[in-house]
């Protein structure tokens, strides 16, 4: 059974922000995108935006002369300690589950995604309560574990899905107390409210208790939380089942929420030894029908017309331009996918990885883990320009992975390749903070 609970969050002291206009205009100035979306330019902009921006904790700068005793993780811990001491970050008096809304535009539509933020009891995937759908990489997990060890707090949430439309929780949301409203630099409007009364909290918990949760985003943070829990259990064997480290902070969204949007994550190939564009096209022709496209817009428009049971991809090469790749229906994929996880032969991103990246370009699982030959991009224009600038060798475009495929993969105890889904918009980091210190 799922165990989703209220918690005493640390939040930014809005009165301090309002009385320090020289340090920033509001809450949006101290929050960030998730750490793995922050580019070096974004990191610099966050540093300049406010001297209490959460980037100093979640993705601090490395400095000359850093040692094991003084580094970005120890500085993060000191920032966290001092911001609490000066009451810039304050613990709320009462435990709460937070109702959270994001209002945004995508594809010409105005949408609202409704969510709940609380703490969820950790469980391993084999226990069947919280199910992942993507593979992870080792470097981000090591980085997040170091940060968690030093700060003993979660600053971002695991993004979880649950079956249903969420309408049954509307009364609990309507009873919530307003806490914060703000608009970020991307034009996304945010509304956070605190559900604190016992009746509403009980409604939320009882409604969610029989359900399974599916990880939409935050697989690295989830695995890090599990690893940290095991460390803390060894250090504090008598802490009990409700110790703070037995939980992690999570945001829940219903699978049928009208505002649930999944964007594709495209693949930029680089540094492949002996790469030959002509040889790649000949290899592709054995598996795909290749149709030229005049522009990126035309290519993406044609990709979006793919029938439900077909698998279409986009490609850009500097010598030949844009091409639509249609997987041929007469190709037998069974042997090729015999050793792969369940459901991979019918999943676009897995077909790309198995048939093209691995079989044709030699980018195998080891090289994926090492992050040697792929950049993962949301913006297709960046991939195209990178190939034109000879910073990449080939660029492959994907259609979005359907939410139901996420559920099916997770229920089958399978895993998609890394970076198979991009749930939009991202959850801001630092809006609520969960202290897991004992």
C-alpha positions in Angstrom: 0.0 0.0 0.0 1.2 3.5 -0.7 2.1 5.7 2.3 1.9 9.4 1.4 2.1 11.7 4.4 2.1 15.3 5.4 5.4 16.8 6.6 6.8 19.9 8.2 8.3 21.5 5.2 11.0 24.2 5.2 9.9 27.0 2.9 11.3 30.4 2.0 10.3 33.2 4.4 8.3 35.4 2.1 8.3 38.3 4.5 12.1 38.3 4.3 11.8 38.4 0.5 9.3 41.2 0.5 11.4 43.4 2.8 14.6 42.8 0.8 13.7 44.1 -2.7 17.3 44.7 -3.5 17.9 41.0 -3.4 15.2 40.0 -5.8 11.6 40.5 -6.8 10.1 37.4 -5.2 10.0 33.6 -4.8 10.8 32.9 -8.4 14.2 34.5 -7.9 15.4 32.0 -5.3 14.1 28.8 -7.0 15.6 26.9 -9.9 14.9 24.2 -12.5 15.9 20.7 -11.4 19.7 20.3 -11.1 20.0 18.1 -14.2 18.4 20.8 -16.4 20.7 23.5 -15.3 23.3 24.5 -17.9 26.5 26.5 -17.0 24.8 29.6 -18.3 21.7 29.0 -16.2 23.9 28.4 -13.2 25.6 31.7 -13.6 22.3 33.5 -14.1 20.9 31.9 -10.9 24.0 33.0 -9.0 23.5 36.6 -10.2 19.7 36.6 -9.6 19.8 36.4 -5.8 22.3 35.7 -3.1 20.0 33.2 -1.6 19.2 31.3 -4.8 18.9 27.6 -4.1 21.5 26.9 -6.9 24.2 27.5 -4.3 23.0 24.4 -2.5 21.9 22.0 -5.2 24.5 22.8 -7.9 27.2 24.9 -6.3 30.3 26.1 -8.2 33.5 24.2 -8.0 36.4 26.4 -6.9 40.1 26.3 -7.3 41.7 24.7 -4.3 38.7 22.5 -3.4 39.6 19.6 -1.1 37.8 16.8 0.6 37.2 19.1 3.6 36.2 22.2 1.6 34.2 21.8 -1.6 30.8 22.5 -3.2 29.1 20.0 -0.9 30.5 21.4 2.3 29.6 24.9 1.1 26.1 23.7 0.3 25.7 22.4 3.9 27.0 25.8 5.3 24.5 27.8 3.1 21.7 25.6 4.2 22.7 25.9 7.9 23.1 29.7 7.7 19.9 30.3 5.8 18.0 28.4 8.4 19.7 30.2 11.2 18.9 33.6 9.8 15.2 32.5 9.2 15.4 32.9 5.5 14.3 29.2 5.4 11.7 28.5 8.0 10.1 25.3 9.2 6.3 25.4 9.0 4.5 25.0 12.3 2.1 22.3 11.2 2.6 19.2 8.9 0.9 19.7 5.5 0.3 18.1 2.2 0.6 20.9 -0.4 -1.8 21.4 -3.3 0.2 22.7 -6.2 -0.8 24.0 -9.7 1.2 25.0 -12.7 -0.4 27.0 -15.4 1.4 27.1 -18.7 1.2 27.1 -22.5 2.5 24.4 -24.8 1.6 23.7 -28.4 -0.7 26.8 -28.5 -2.8 25.4 -25.6 -3.3 26.9 -22.1 -3.1 24.1 -19.6 -3.1 23.5 -15.8 -1.4 20.6 -14.1 -2.6 19.8 -10.6 -0.5 18.0 -8.1 0.0 17.2 -4.4 3.4 17.5 -2.6 4.1 15.4 0.5 6.5 12.8 1.7 6.3 9.2 0.5 7.6 6.1 2.3 10.5 4.6 0.3 10.2 1.1 -1.1 12.3 -0.8 -3.5 10.9 -1.5 -7.0 10.5 -5.2 -6.3 8.1 -4.4 -3.5 5.7 -3.1 -6.1 4.6 0.2 -4.5 6.8 2.7 -6.4 7.7 1.6 -9.9 10.4 3.1 -12.1 10.3 3.2 -15.9 13.8 4.4 -16.9 17.4 3.3 -16.5 19.8 5.6 -14.6 23.4 6.8 -14.9 26.0 6.4 -12.2 27.5 9.9 -12.1 24.3 11.8 -11.1 23.6 9.3 -8.3 27.0 9.7 -6.8 26.6 13.5 -7.0 23.2 13.6 -5.4 24.3 11.2 -2.6 27.2 13.4 -1.7 24.8 16.4 -1.5 22.3 14.5 0.6 25.0 13.3 3.0 26.2 16.8 3.6 22.9 18.7 3.8 20.6 15.9 5.1 17.7 17.4 3.1 15.8 17.0 -0.1 15.4 20.3 -2.0 13.5 18.8 -5.0 10.7 16.3 -5.3 10.4 12.9 -7.0 7.7 13.3 -9.7 5.2 10.4 -9.3 2.1 9.4 -11.2 -0.9 7.6 -9.9 -3.9 6.0 -11.8 -7.0 8.1 -12.2 -8.0 11.7 -13.0 -7.5 13.3 -9.6 -11.1 14.6 -9.4 -11.7 12.7 -6.2 -9.2 14.9 -4.4 -10.7 18.2 -5.5 -12.6 18.8 -2.2 -9.3 18.4 -0.3 -7.6 20.9 -2.6 -10.4 23.4 -2.3 -10.0 23.4 1.5 -6.4 24.4 1.3 -4.9 27.6 2.7 -3.2 29.9 0.1 0.6 30.1 0.6 2.3 31.4 -2.5 1.6 32.5 -6.1 4.3 33.5 -8.5 5.3 33.5 -12.2 8.7 32.3 -13.3 11.0 33.5 -16.1 9.4 30.9 -18.5 6.0 32.4 -18.1 4.7 29.5 -16.0 2.4 30.5 -13.2 2.6 28.6 -9.9 0.2 28.3 -7.0 1.0 26.5 -3.8 -1.4 26.0 -1.0 -1.1 24.0 2.3 -3.6 21.3 3.2 -3.5 21.1 7.0 -6.9 20.2 8.4 -7.2 16.6 9.5 -10.3 15.8 7.5 -8.8 16.8 4.2 -5.4 15.1 5.0 -7.3 11.9 5.8 -9.2 12.1 2.5 -6.0 12.4 0.5 -4.2 9.6 2.3 -7.1 7.2 2.2 -7.7 7.9 -1.5 -4.1 7.3 -2.4 -3.4 4.3 -0.1 -4.5 1.5 -2.3 -2.8 2.8 -5.4 0.6 2.2 -7.0 2.9 5.1 -7.8 4.9 5.4 -11.0 8.1 7.5 -11.2 7.7 10.0 -14.0 10.8 12.1 -13.2 13.6 11.9 -10.6 14.8 8.3 -11.0 18.3 9.3 -9.9 17.0 11.1 -6.8 14.8 8.2 -6.0 17.6 5.7 -6.1 19.8 8.1 -4.1 17.1 8.3 -1.5 17.1 4.5 -1.2 20.8 4.3 -0.9 20.8 7.0 1.7 18.1 5.2 3.7 20.3 2.1 3.8 23.3 4.1 5.1 21.1 5.7 7.8 19.6 2.4 8.9 23.1 1.1 9.5 24.1 4.3 11.4 20.8 4.5 13.4 19.5 1.0 13.9 17.0 2.1 16.5 15.5 5.1 14.6 12.3 3.2 13.9 10.0 2.9 10.8 9.0 6.6 10.8 12.5 8.1 10.9 12.7 11.0 8.4 15.1 9.1 6.1 12.5 6.4 5.6 10.7 8.9 3.3 11.5 11.2 0.4 9.7 14.3 -0.8 7.4 13.6 -3.8 4.9 15.4 -6.1 1.9 13.3 -7.2 0.0 13.9 -10.5 -2.9 11.8 -11.8 -2.2 10.0 -15.0 -5.4 11.4 -16.6 -4.8 15.0 -15.5 -5.5 17.2 -18.5 -2.3 19.1 -17.9 0.0 16.1 -17.9 2.4 16.7 -20.9 5.2 14.5 -22.1 7.8 16.0 -24.5 10.4 14.0 -26.5 14.1 14.0 -25.6 16.1 13.8 -28.8 19.6 12.3 -29.3 22.7 14.1 -30.6 25.4 11.6 -31.6 29.0 12.8 -31.2 32.6 11.4 -30.9 31.8 8.0 -32.6 35.0 6.6 -34.0 35.2 6.1 -37.8 31.7 7.7 -38.2 30.6 7.5 -41.9 27.3 9.2 -42.9 27.0 7.2 -46.1 27.5 3.9 -44.4 24.9 4.9 -41.8 22.4 5.7 -44.5 23.0 2.3 -46.2 22.5 0.5 -42.9 19.4 2.5 -42.1 17.9 1.5 -45.6 17.8 -2.1 -44.5 15.4 -1.3 -41.7 13.7 1.9 -42.6 12.1 3.7 -45.5 14.0 7.0 -45.7 12.0 10.0 -47.0 13.6 13.5 -47.4 12.1 16.5 -45.6 12.7 20.1 -46.6 12.9 21.6 -43.1 12.8 20.8 -39.4 9.2 22.0 -39.1 8.1 19.8 -42.0 10.0 16.8 -40.5 8.4 17.2 -37.1 4.9 17.7 -38.6 5.2 14.5 -40.6 6.6 12.6 -37.5 3.5 13.6 -35.6 1.3 11.9 -38.1 2.7 8.4 -37.3 0.0 5.8 -36.9 -0.3 4.3 -33.4 1.4 1.0 -34.4 4.1 2.4 -36.5 7.5 3.8 -35.4 8.8 6.9 -37.2 11.9 8.9 -36.4 13.6 12.0 -37.6 17.3 12.4 -38.6 19.5 15.2 -39.6 23.0 14.8 -41.2 25.0 17.7 -42.4 25.6 16.2 -45.9 22.1 15.1 -46.7 19.8 17.2 -44.5 16.5 16.1 -42.9 15.0 12.7 -43.4 12.0 10.9 -42.0 12.8 7.3 -41.0 9.8 4.8 -41.1 10.5 1.4 -39.6 9.6 -1.2 -42.2 6.8 -3.5 -41.2 8.4 -6.4 -43.0 11.4 -6.4 -40.7 11.4 -9.1 -38.0 12.6 -7.5 -34.7 12.2 -10.6 -32.5 15.7 -11.9 -32.7 17.2 -8.5 -32.3 15.2 -7.8 -29.1 15.5 -11.3 -27.7 17.9 -10.3 -25.0 16.3 -6.9 -24.3 13.9 -5.9 -21.5 10.1 -6.6 -22.0 8.1 -4.4 -24.4 11.2 -2.8 -25.9 10.5 -4.0 -29.5 7.3 -1.8 -29.5 8.8 1.3 -27.9 10.2 4.1 -30.1 13.1 5.1 -27.9 14.1 1.5 -27.4 14.0 0.8 -31.1 16.2 3.8 -31.7 18.7 2.7 -29.1 18.8 -1.0 -30.1 18.5 -0.8 -33.9 20.4 2.4 -34.7 22.6 3.5 -31.8 23.8 0.1 -30.7 23.6 -2.0 -33.9 24.7 0.6 -36.4 26.8 3.1 -34.5 28.3 0.9 -31.7 26.9 3.0 -28.9 26.3 0.1 -26.5 25.1 0.1 -22.9 28.5 0.7 -21.5 29.1 3.7 -23.7 25.6 5.0 -22.7 26.5 4.7 -19.0 29.8 6.6 -19.7 27.8 9.3 -21.5 30.5 9.1 -24.2 28.6 9.5 -27.4 25.2 11.1 -26.7 23.8 14.4 -25.7 20.1 14.5 -24.7 18.2 17.5 -26.0 14.7 18.8 -25.7 15.2 21.6 -28.3 15.5 20.1 -31.8 16.9 23.3 -33.2 20.0 22.9 -30.9 20.7 19.4 -32.2 20.4 20.6 -35.8 22.7 23.5 -35.3 25.2 21.3 -33.4 25.5 19.0 -36.4 25.8 22.0 -38.8 28.6 23.4 -36.5 30.3 20.0 -36.6 29.8 19.6 -32.8 27.8 16.5 -33.5 27.8 13.8 -36.2 24.1 12.9 -36.4 20.9 14.1 -34.8 17.9 11.8 -34.2 14.4 13.1 -33.3 11.7 11.2 -31.4 8.0 11.5 -30.9 6.9 11.8 -27.2 6.6 8.6 -25.2 2.9 8.0 -24.3 2.0 8.0 -20.6 0.4 4.6 -20.9 3.7 3.2 -22.2 5.3 4.5 -19.0 2.7 2.6 -17.0 3.0 -0.6 -19.1 6.8 -0.6 -18.9 6.8 -0.1 -15.1 4.1 -2.8 -14.5 6.2 -5.2 -16.6 9.1 -4.5 -14.3 11.0 -3.3 -17.4 13.0 -0.1 -17.9 13.2 2.3 -20.8 16.6 3.7 -21.9 17.8 6.7 -20.1 16.1 10.0 -20.8 13.1 8.4 -22.5 10.5 10.9 -21.2 10.4 14.6 -20.5 7.5 15.6 -18.4 6.8 19.3 -18.9 6.9 21.7 -17.1 9.6 20.7 -14.6 9.0 21.0 -10.8 10.9 24.0 -9.3 13.6 23.2 -6.8 13.5 24.8 -3.4 9.8 25.6 -3.2 9.4 23.0 -0.3 12.3 21.4 1.5 12.3 18.1 3.4 14.7 17.8 6.3 15.7 14.1 6.8 18.2 14.7 9.7 17.7 12.4 12.7 
